């Protein structure tokens, strides 16, 4: 009987001990988790790592991860003898690191910098990783850049970044515009739609921009022909209608004079009248030169 009571007490003690341990683990976990709720884990590293870092005046440990609420912060990085950083940084759910470096400006500071060369290497590693991440994100959003640049003696097709967007560039002479356009279309085929890009053409004179004259023709083909009647060697090559839109492939110049260039023209029917909606007539219709027209409609126009 005594042994039985002893066993019961032992079991009770073990159960209570286990419960206390579990409760302690839960409490510790909550203590660690609650302060992090709604915050972003961010690595903060400014070389050399002896530099003082503050966000909104609050000291932050350098070369360590911290948890920050999304928003704007006044960043300050300083150390005696070094240049300083005073700027506004933005932290959002995509932010993984805040990093940079300050430059030695005195002999004593240069000695400190040389003693912390590895700190600068660590920051460079974060910078390289961020550039690679940005590159992958850009390639995902703008797939055509994986096929560029394309360059030879006849044309140069590339891209530049403007306001976090990609602008395609096509530089060629009048004789090879169609060749360059076909090459760009082939590069985008099955990968991307050119209609979503801003495309800058250079190296030749566009003979259609600013030459269209509004008229009262009710037939869309005649409306286009009449509107460009003042342009020599103008031809309407192919066309088709998509709901309220009339899409046409036109050309100017001649193969005999190595001046033949094809362009895309888009009309829209409003109040039973046709209206030219191509603000800038180019060899490729895009949301930038033909605004307020669905991308799928522009894709059809570019395929004519």
C-alpha positions as CSV (number, residue, x, y, z in Angstrom):
1,X,0.0,0.0,0.0
2,X,2.8,2.4,0.9
3,X,4.5,1.6,-2.4
4,X,1.3,2.3,-4.2
5,X,1.0,5.7,-2.6
6,X,4.6,6.4,-3.3
7,X,4.1,5.7,-7.0
8,X,1.1,7.9,-7.1
9,X,3.0,10.8,-5.5
10,X,5.9,10.2,-7.9
11,X,3.6,10.3,-10.9
12,X,1.8,13.4,-9.6
13,X,5.2,15.1,-9.1
14,X,6.4,14.2,-12.6
15,X,3.1,15.5,-14.1
16,X,3.3,18.8,-12.2
17,X,7.0,19.2,-13.1
18,X,6.3,18.5,-16.8
19,X,3.4,21.0,-16.7
20,X,5.6,23.6,-15.2
21,X,8.3,23.0,-17.8
22,X,5.8,23.2,-20.6
23,X,4.3,26.4,-19.2
24,X,7.7,27.9,-18.8
25,X,8.5,27.0,-22.4
26,X,5.3,28.6,-23.6
27,X,5.9,31.8,-21.5
28,X,9.5,32.1,-22.8
29,X,8.2,31.6,-26.4
30,X,5.6,34.3,-25.9
31,X,8.1,36.6,-24.4
32,X,10.3,36.2,-27.6
33,X,7.4,36.2,-30.1
34,X,5.1,39.0,-28.8
35,X,7.7,41.8,-29.3
36,X,8.3,40.6,-32.8
37,X,4.6,40.6,-33.9
38,X,3.9,42.9,-36.8
39,X,7.7,43.6,-37.2
40,X,10.2,42.7,-39.9
41,X,13.5,41.0,-39.3
42,X,16.2,43.2,-40.7
43,X,19.9,42.9,-40.7
44,X,21.7,46.2,-39.9
45,X,25.3,46.4,-41.0
46,X,27.4,49.6,-41.7
47,X,31.1,49.2,-42.1
48,X,33.2,49.5,-40.1
49,X,31.0,47.7,-37.5
50,X,32.4,49.9,-34.7
51,X,30.2,52.7,-36.3
52,X,27.3,54.0,-34.3
53,X,23.9,53.4,-35.9
54,X,20.6,55.0,-34.8
55,X,17.1,54.8,-36.2
56,X,14.9,57.7,-35.2
57,X,17.5,58.5,-32.5
58,X,17.4,55.1,-31.0
59,X,20.7,53.1,-30.9
60,X,20.7,50.0,-33.0
61,X,23.3,47.2,-32.7
62,X,25.6,47.2,-35.7
63,X,26.2,44.0,-37.7
64,X,23.2,42.3,-36.1
65,X,19.6,41.4,-36.9
66,X,16.8,43.4,-35.3
67,X,13.0,43.7,-35.6
68,X,11.5,46.8,-37.0
69,X,8.0,48.0,-37.6
70,X,7.3,48.8,-41.3
71,X,7.6,52.5,-42.0
72,X,10.1,55.4,-42.5
73,X,13.1,55.9,-40.2
74,X,15.7,58.6,-39.8
75,X,19.0,56.7,-40.2
76,X,22.2,58.0,-38.7
77,X,25.6,56.3,-39.0
78,X,28.7,57.9,-37.6
79,X,32.1,57.4,-36.1
80,X,34.9,59.8,-35.2
81,X,37.1,60.5,-38.2
82,X,34.7,59.0,-40.8
83,X,32.1,60.4,-43.1
84,X,28.6,60.1,-41.8
85,X,25.2,59.0,-43.2
86,X,22.1,60.9,-42.5
87,X,19.1,59.7,-44.6
88,X,15.5,58.4,-44.5
89,X,15.1,54.7,-45.0
90,X,11.9,52.8,-45.6
91,X,11.3,49.4,-44.1
92,X,8.6,47.2,-45.5
93,X,7.8,43.5,-45.5
94,X,10.2,42.9,-48.3
95,X,13.2,44.6,-46.5
96,X,15.8,42.1,-45.4
97,X,18.8,44.4,-44.7
98,X,19.9,48.0,-44.2
99,X,23.6,48.3,-45.0
100,X,26.3,50.6,-46.2
101,X,29.7,52.0,-45.2
102,X,31.3,55.2,-44.1
103,X,34.6,56.4,-45.4
104,X,37.7,57.2,-43.3
105,X,38.7,60.9,-43.5
106,X,41.6,61.0,-41.1
107,X,44.8,59.0,-40.7
108,X,43.5,57.5,-37.5
109,X,40.3,56.6,-39.2
110,X,42.1,55.0,-42.1
111,X,44.0,52.8,-39.6
112,X,40.7,51.7,-38.1
113,X,39.2,51.0,-41.5
114,X,42.2,48.8,-42.4
115,X,41.7,46.9,-39.2
116,X,38.1,46.2,-40.2
117,X,38.5,45.3,-43.9
118,X,36.4,42.2,-43.3
119,X,33.5,44.4,-42.3
120,X,33.5,46.1,-45.6
121,X,33.6,42.7,-47.3
122,X,30.5,41.6,-45.4
123,X,28.6,44.7,-46.5
124,X,29.7,44.1,-50.1
125,X,28.3,40.6,-49.8
126,X,24.9,41.9,-48.8
127,X,25.1,44.5,-51.6
128,X,25.9,41.8,-54.2
129,X,23.1,39.6,-52.9
130,X,20.6,42.5,-53.1
131,X,21.7,43.3,-56.7
132,X,21.2,39.6,-57.6
133,X,17.8,39.6,-56.0
134,X,16.8,42.8,-57.8
135,X,18.0,41.4,-61.1
136,X,15.9,38.2,-60.6
137,X,12.9,40.3,-59.7
138,X,13.4,42.5,-62.8
139,X,13.7,39.4,-65.0
140,X,10.5,38.0,-63.6
141,X,8.6,41.3,-64.2
142,X,10.3,42.1,-67.5
143,X,11.3,38.8,-69.1
144,X,12.4,40.3,-72.4
145,X,15.6,41.6,-70.8
146,X,16.9,38.0,-70.5
147,X,17.1,38.1,-74.3
148,X,18.9,41.5,-74.6
149,X,21.0,43.1,-75.7
150,X,21.0,42.2,-79.4
151,X,23.6,44.1,-81.4
152,X,25.2,43.9,-84.8
153,X,26.2,46.3,-87.6
154,X,22.6,46.8,-88.7
155,X,20.8,47.5,-85.4
156,X,21.2,47.7,-81.6
157,X,18.4,46.5,-79.4
158,X,18.8,47.0,-75.6
159,X,17.1,48.5,-72.6
160,X,17.5,51.1,-69.9
161,X,16.0,51.4,-66.4
162,X,13.8,54.5,-65.8
163,X,11.8,55.1,-62.6
164,X,12.0,51.4,-61.7
165,X,10.6,50.4,-65.1
166,X,12.3,49.0,-68.2
167,X,12.4,51.0,-71.5
168,X,13.5,49.1,-74.6
169,X,15.7,50.9,-77.0
170,X,16.0,50.2,-80.8
171,X,18.6,52.1,-82.7
172,X,18.8,51.4,-86.5
173,X,18.8,53.1,-89.8
174,X,15.7,53.5,-92.0
175,X,16.6,50.6,-94.1
176,X,16.7,48.1,-91.3
177,X,13.8,49.2,-89.0
178,X,11.6,46.2,-90.1
179,X,14.5,43.8,-89.6
180,X,15.1,45.1,-86.1
181,X,11.4,45.0,-85.2
182,X,11.1,41.4,-86.4
183,X,14.2,40.5,-84.3
184,X,12.7,42.1,-81.2
185,X,9.3,40.3,-81.8
186,X,11.1,37.0,-82.2
187,X,13.0,37.6,-78.9
188,X,9.7,38.3,-77.1
189,X,7.8,35.4,-78.7
190,X,6.6,33.0,-76.1
191,X,8.3,34.9,-73.3
192,X,6.8,38.4,-73.0
193,X,4.4,40.9,-74.6
194,X,6.0,44.0,-76.1
195,X,2.8,45.9,-75.8
196,X,3.5,46.6,-72.1
197,X,6.9,48.2,-72.7
198,X,7.9,51.8,-73.4
199,X,10.0,51.4,-76.6
200,X,12.3,54.2,-77.9
201,X,13.2,54.1,-81.6
202,X,16.1,56.1,-82.8
203,X,18.4,56.4,-85.8
204,X,15.7,57.1,-88.4
205,X,13.0,59.7,-89.2
206,X,9.4,58.6,-88.4
207,X,7.4,59.9,-91.3
208,X,3.9,59.4,-89.8
209,X,4.0,61.2,-86.4
210,X,2.1,64.5,-86.5
211,X,0.9,63.9,-90.1
212,X,-2.6,62.5,-89.5
213,X,-5.5,64.8,-90.5
214,X,-8.9,64.2,-88.8
215,X,-11.7,63.5,-91.4
216,X,-15.3,62.4,-91.5
217,X,-14.9,59.1,-93.4
218,X,-17.1,56.4,-91.9
219,X,-15.2,53.5,-93.3
220,X,-12.1,52.9,-91.0
221,X,-9.8,52.0,-93.8
222,X,-10.8,55.1,-95.7
223,X,-10.5,57.1,-92.5
224,X,-6.8,56.0,-92.2
225,X,-6.0,56.5,-95.9
226,X,-7.6,59.9,-96.0
227,X,-5.9,61.0,-92.8
228,X,-2.5,60.1,-94.2
229,X,-3.1,61.2,-97.7
230,X,-0.5,63.8,-97.4
231,X,2.2,61.2,-96.7
232,X,4.0,60.0,-99.8
233,X,4.3,56.2,-100.5
234,X,1.7,55.5,-97.8
235,X,-0.1,52.1,-97.9
236,X,-2.5,50.2,-95.7
237,X,-1.2,46.7,-95.7
238,X,-3.4,44.7,-93.4
239,X,-6.2,45.4,-91.0
240,X,-8.9,43.9,-88.7
241,X,-11.6,44.9,-86.2
242,X,-11.7,43.9,-82.6
243,X,-15.0,45.1,-81.0
244,X,-14.8,48.9,-81.0
245,X,-11.2,48.9,-82.2
246,X,-9.9,49.0,-85.7
247,X,-6.3,47.8,-86.1
248,X,-4.1,48.4,-89.1
249,X,-0.6,47.7,-90.3
250,X,0.5,50.5,-92.6
251,X,3.8,51.3,-94.4
252,X,5.7,54.2,-95.9
253,X,8.6,54.3,-98.2
254,X,9.7,51.7,-100.8
255,X,11.9,48.6,-100.9
256,X,13.6,49.9,-104.0
257,X,14.9,52.9,-102.1
258,X,15.6,50.9,-98.9
259,X,13.1,53.1,-97.0
260,X,10.2,50.8,-96.4
261,X,9.0,50.9,-92.8
262,X,5.8,49.3,-91.3
263,X,3.8,51.0,-88.5
264,X,0.8,50.1,-86.3
265,X,-2.3,52.3,-86.3
266,X,-5.2,51.9,-83.8
267,X,-8.6,53.5,-84.2
268,X,-11.5,53.5,-81.7
269,X,-15.2,54.0,-82.5
270,X,-16.8,56.6,-80.4
271,X,-20.3,58.1,-81.0
272,X,-20.4,56.3,-84.3
273,X,-17.2,58.0,-85.4
274,X,-13.7,56.7,-85.8
275,X,-10.9,58.3,-83.8
276,X,-7.2,57.8,-84.0
277,X,-6.1,56.7,-80.5
278,X,-2.4,56.1,-81.3
279,X,-0.9,59.2,-79.7
280,X,2.5,58.3,-81.3
281,X,2.5,56.0,-84.3
282,X,5.4,53.5,-84.1
283,X,6.4,50.2,-85.5
284,X,5.1,48.5,-82.3
285,X,2.0,49.6,-80.5
286,X,2.3,49.8,-76.7
287,X,0.4,51.1,-73.7
288,X,2.8,54.1,-73.8
289,X,2.1,55.2,-77.4
290,X,-1.5,53.9,-77.6
291,X,-3.0,54.6,-74.2
292,X,-6.2,53.3,-72.8
293,X,-6.2,50.3,-75.1
294,X,-6.1,46.8,-73.6
295,X,-2.8,45.0,-73.9
296,X,-4.5,42.0,-75.6
297,X,-5.9,44.3,-78.3
298,X,-2.4,45.8,-78.9
299,X,-0.9,42.3,-79.1
300,X,-3.4,41.6,-82.0
301,X,-2.4,44.9,-83.7
302,X,1.3,44.0,-83.4
303,X,0.7,40.6,-85.0
304,X,-0.9,42.0,-88.2
